[in-house]
Amino acid sequence: MHVLATAGHVDHGKSALVRALTGMEPDRYEEERRRGLTLDLGFVWTGLGPGGEDVAFVDVPGHERFVATMLAGAGPVPAVLFVVAADQGWQPQSQEHLAVLHALGVRHGVLAVTRSDLADPGLVRADAVERLAATSLGKVPAVAVSAVTGRGLDELRHELALLTARLPVPDPEADVRLWLDRSFTVRGHGTVVTGTLGAGTLRVGDRLVTGDGGAVLRVRGLQSLQEERTEVSGVARVAVNVHGPGDGDLRRGQVLLTPDRWLLTDVTDVRVTGEPAADLPRAVTLHIGAAAVPVTVRPLGEDTARLTLTRPLPLRIGDRAVLREPGGGRTPRGVTVLDVRPPALARRGAGRARAAELAGMTGRPDGAAELRRRGPVRRADLLAMGAAPPAEPVAGDWLADPGHWTDLRDRLVHESERHAREHPLDPGLPTEAARRLLGLPDRALVDALVRGEPRLSVRQGRVHPAGTPGPDLPPPVRAAVDAVREDLTGTPFRAPEADRLTRLGLTRRALAAAVSAGALLRIADGVVLLPGADTAAAAVLRALPQPFTLSEARRALDTTRRVAVPLLEHLDAQGYTERVDDQRRRCRPGGGSGGGRESNPPARDPRTPRF
């Protein structure tokens, strides 16, 4: 299927034309048919001749009061059927609709000169072709038609078939972002929403998250062009019967998303087309997809600005959108999203520095460039920004630019050597202190920097320059440690009781010396295990069905609650495990800043009205 939007001035015959092409009535309301004026979005479709694919039309209103509605219909659509009447020629809303399409970067279209039975279409066609050629649409085929006599309809169908054959094929595996243009209730089935699916695939049984992230909805039923479907891939018009908390609150302008694949942002940096950013009003409306969100504009560079949105939206690098002043006092301006996670501008001069940085951004997703700018980024976050990861993670799911990673490793060597010089009796730099010094978001990155670096080693959660000797243990303490080691043979997670440690002479001070020397691992006051026990425990827990409870972990580790509770908290802190909820944990893939190496092995028949 292909989807096109109509565009053009009010009363130029857009609805009459698609009615003649499809044999279907796009005006859904009695008032629209009585007044002969489209007030809301209409949806009709037809086949394009023998063997031709279906084409659906989103018929938009042409009146100046309904430009926001026009934007909701045209925003998610990749091509346009532009309409100009032969007996009226180019009109104000012709110009504003063309400005909107140019701002959105629409590059595919056909021009239809309607009412060619009432006036010679030649001059109007030549004028309109020239105007369209000066925009993103370029030179488009033009056909003179009459919805009354049928003149030119076959030629128009032919041009539409050629147009749809040239349209790019979207990725059926893309993440779903369905902007909603209608929502209604069907008795016996609940909430049905409609929209233009631009890419990706929807399936019955899928889970979708609402744009505010507040609810997960299940796809109970799916239709396209009034046909029941089990799955639909974009581009397509879809009606989706959804069920879940808050489904009755869905409205036009909201969005349904593939879960865990999108970042919601209320601050974004953009490139502005059409006029200097400094000339934009401070308060405008951002139109993207079917959404219309008020934003505050802060100009940064000549053609760049920061937008602060009144509600978060799922945006990605490269998204095209429109800035329009309420009331339409100025020509709509296009924006290209450059950054969906921009840095705060808190210091003097930060705006100028940011403008210089934005000047070098293209608006094309570039994973390598994002890593150079941002430092370590989680792979899932980079994908959610719209950029493909340029390399494999350096630790867990963390990605890093190779040059920056090398600089971080050199800095870690320098900081560990400095710490050893300044603290000869306690030469190891704590992993958490190293993380803070390097400005890293996760201690797992510190451990990854040490791995494979011959100048460094990690003992007991501390980073040591290679060759740094640990403190010597007095013979009685060494003998006590050997006794603990023997106790833990065969049951490595059954930590000795406090009275056993006391009998062995392992006082608080003696324990501290043994831990500092790397001879014991302290996971809590009075709870010690052998070095590497945390890595071994993580390996045991990874073999469990995920997630797991404290009781399941205790049994798998063959230990007591006294040990299991602090051991799991230690594994959380070291990045081996993470909480899912109050009762359960799961192992993090490749997690652990204490030396872990292991990683996890790699859905009836809804009544839906015409749309």
Secondary structure, DSSP 8 states (H G I E B T S, - for coil): -EEEEEE--TTSSHHHHHHHHHSS----SHHHHHHT---S-EEEEEE-STT--EEEEEE---SGGGHHHHHHHHTT-SEEEEEEETTT-S-HHHHHHHHHHHHHT--EEEEEEE-TTTS--HHHHHHHHHHHHTSTT-S--EEE--TTT-TTHHHHHHHHHHHHHHS----TTS--EEEEEEEEEETTTEEEEEEEE-SSEEETT-EEEETTS--EEEEEEEEETTEE-SEEESSEEEEEEEESTTGGG--TT-EEE-TTS--EEEEEEEEEESS-GGGS-SEEEEEETTEEEEEEEEE-SSSEEEEEEEEEEE--TT-EEEEE-TT--S--EEEEEEESS-----STTHHHHHHHHHHT--SS--HHHHHHHHSSEEHHHHHHHT---SS--SBTTEE--HHHHHHHHHHHHHHHHHHHHH-TTS--EEHHHHHHHHT-S-HHHHHHHHTT-TTEEEETTEEEETT-------HHHHHHHHHHHHHTSS-TT----HHHHHHTT--HHHHHHHHHTTS-EEEETTEEE-TTHHHHHHHHHHTS-SSEEHHHHHHHHT--HHHHHHHHHHHHHHTSEEESSSSEEEE-TT--SSS----------------
